[in-house]
Amino acid sequence: MKIIDKYLIRQFLQTVFFSLLAFILIFLVIDAMENLDDFIDQNVPWINILHYYVVFTPEIIKLKLLLLFFLVQCSLPVRYQR
């Protein structure tokens, strides 16, 4: 494997990782704000809320990963065109 290939793969995976992290955080914050009223009204313990989001995170990853690969793949040529 050439050095340029390793560099491009590393850049691709790094971009995917940080984009996925940002999408997950945004999605969790928005979902928490939407469901906070329900959690408070039902007197749900914090440990159950935490468990809900731990279990829900893989579903978010599954939903967003394909979109992220597409966006990162489209952004890489633009970034290295300079």
C-alpha positions as CSV (number, residue, x, y, z in Angstrom):
1,M,0.0,0.0,0.0
2,K,1.4,3.4,-1.0
3,I,1.8,6.2,1.4
4,I,-0.8,8.3,-0.3
5,D,-3.3,5.5,0.0
6,K,-2.7,5.2,3.7
7,Y,-3.0,9.0,4.0
8,L,-6.3,9.1,2.1
9,I,-7.8,6.2,4.1
10,R,-6.7,7.8,7.4
11,Q,-8.3,11.1,6.3
12,F,-11.5,9.3,5.2
13,L,-11.9,7.4,8.4
14,Q,-11.0,10.4,10.5
15,T,-13.6,12.5,8.8
16,V,-16.2,9.7,9.1
17,F,-15.5,9.3,12.8
18,F,-15.8,13.0,13.7
19,S,-18.8,13.5,11.5
20,L,-20.5,10.5,13.0
21,L,-19.7,11.8,16.5
22,A,-21.1,15.2,15.6
23,F,-24.3,13.7,14.1
24,I,-24.8,11.5,17.2
25,L,-24.4,14.3,19.6
26,I,-26.8,16.6,17.7
27,F,-29.3,13.8,17.3
28,L,-29.2,12.9,21.0
29,V,-29.5,16.6,22.1
30,I,-32.5,17.1,19.9
31,D,-34.1,13.9,21.0
32,A,-33.5,14.7,24.6
33,M,-35.1,18.1,24.2
34,E,-38.1,16.6,22.6
35,N,-38.6,13.8,25.2
36,L,-37.6,15.7,28.3
37,D,-41.2,16.7,29.0
38,D,-42.3,13.1,28.8
39,F,-39.5,11.9,31.1
40,I,-40.3,14.6,33.7
41,D,-44.0,13.9,33.5
42,Q,-43.6,10.2,34.0
43,N,-40.9,10.6,36.8
44,V,-38.5,8.4,35.0
45,P,-35.2,7.8,36.9
46,W,-32.0,9.2,35.4
47,I,-30.5,5.7,35.1
48,N,-33.4,4.6,32.8
49,I,-33.0,7.7,30.6
50,L,-29.3,7.0,30.4
51,H,-30.0,3.3,29.5
52,Y,-32.5,4.5,26.8
53,Y,-29.9,6.6,25.1
54,V,-27.1,4.0,25.4
55,V,-29.4,1.5,23.7
56,F,-30.7,4.0,21.2
57,T,-27.2,5.1,20.0
58,P,-26.5,2.1,17.8
59,E,-29.7,2.7,16.0
60,I,-28.7,6.3,15.3
61,I,-25.3,5.0,14.0
62,K,-27.1,2.5,11.7
63,L,-29.4,5.3,10.3
64,K,-26.6,7.9,9.7
65,L,-23.6,5.8,8.6
66,L,-24.6,5.4,5.0
67,L,-25.4,9.1,4.7
68,L,-22.0,9.9,6.3
69,F,-20.1,7.7,3.9
70,F,-21.7,9.4,1.0
71,L,-21.1,12.9,2.3
72,V,-17.5,12.2,3.2
73,Q,-16.9,10.5,-0.2
74,C,-18.2,13.6,-2.0
75,S,-16.2,16.0,0.2
76,L,-12.8,14.4,-0.2
77,P,-12.2,15.2,-3.8
78,V,-13.2,18.8,-3.2
79,R,-10.8,19.0,-0.3
80,Y,-7.9,17.6,-2.2
81,Q,-8.5,19.5,-5.4
82,R,-6.5,22.5,-4.2
